[in-house]
Amino acid sequence: MAVITKFVVVREGVEKMTFTSKKEADAYDKMLDIADQLTPFVANSELDLDDNVCEKLAFYMAQNKDELFSLLKGVAPSAAKTAKKSPKKAETKK
């Protein structure tokens, strides 16, 4: 019989994600904390976004916090990261 240890991230009584390592679970929990803190910041903008969009945007920024932090510090994104994120458009024949 195998014994498996699982680390479960729970928010407001809802199971969000299950991990096999405490380090991964802690990192995910921290990312959720950041998203929770960013949501009111985004909602207070003059963009007139609904709550769902604000939460999605905050979650995206929290997931990509390292790249966002670099951008806020004024560091240009590397060409390699930009190439991965933006797919090439198909060329059309004329």
C-alpha positions in Angstrom: 0.0 0.0 0.0 1.3 3.4 -1.0 1.0 6.5 1.1 0.6 9.7 -0.8 1.0 13.1 0.8 -1.1 15.9 -0.8 -1.1 19.6 -0.1 -4.4 21.3 -0.8 -4.9 25.0 -1.2 -8.3 26.0 0.2 -9.8 29.5 -0.1 -13.1 30.4 1.6 -13.9 26.7 2.1 -13.3 25.9 -1.6 -10.5 23.6 -2.7 -8.5 25.5 -5.3 -5.6 23.2 -6.2 -3.8 20.1 -5.0 0.0 19.7 -5.0 2.5 17.0 -4.1 4.9 19.4 -2.5 4.5 22.0 0.2 6.7 24.4 -1.8 4.4 24.4 -4.8 1.3 24.7 -2.6 2.8 27.7 -0.7 3.8 29.4 -4.0 0.3 29.0 -5.4 -1.2 30.3 -2.1 1.0 33.3 -2.3 0.0 33.9 -5.9 -3.6 33.9 -4.8 -2.9 36.3 -2.0 -1.3 38.7 -4.6 -4.3 38.3 -6.9 -6.6 39.1 -4.0 -4.6 42.3 -3.2 -4.5 43.3 -6.9 -8.3 42.9 -7.5 -9.4 46.1 -5.6 -6.5 48.0 -7.2 -7.7 47.1 -10.7 -11.4 47.7 -9.7 -10.5 51.3 -8.6 -9.2 52.2 -12.0 -11.1 54.4 -14.4 -11.5 51.6 -16.8 -15.1 50.7 -15.8 -14.5 46.9 -15.7 -16.9 44.4 -14.2 -15.9 42.4 -11.2 -15.2 39.2 -13.2 -12.8 41.0 -15.5 -11.1 42.7 -12.6 -10.5 39.3 -10.9 -9.2 37.7 -14.2 -6.8 40.6 -14.8 -5.6 40.5 -11.2 -5.1 36.7 -11.4 -3.1 37.2 -14.7 -0.9 39.8 -13.2 -0.3 37.7 -10.1 0.6 34.7 -12.3 3.1 36.8 -14.3 4.4 38.9 -11.3 8.1 38.5 -12.2 7.6 39.8 -15.7 5.3 42.5 -14.5 7.7 43.6 -11.8 10.5 43.8 -14.4 8.3 46.0 -16.6 7.4 48.2 -13.7 11.1 48.6 -12.9 11.6 49.8 -16.5 13.4 46.7 -17.8 12.4 45.9 -21.4 11.1 42.4 -21.9 13.5 40.1 -23.6 13.0 39.2 -27.3 12.8 35.5 -26.4 9.9 36.0 -24.0 8.1 38.3 -26.5 8.5 35.8 -29.3 7.0 32.9 -27.2 4.0 35.0 -26.2 3.0 36.4 -29.6 2.2 33.9 -32.3 3.3 34.6 -35.9 0.6 35.7 -38.2 0.1 33.7 -41.4 1.3 35.4 -44.5 -1.3 36.1 -47.1 -0.7 35.8 -50.9 -1.5 38.8 -53.0 
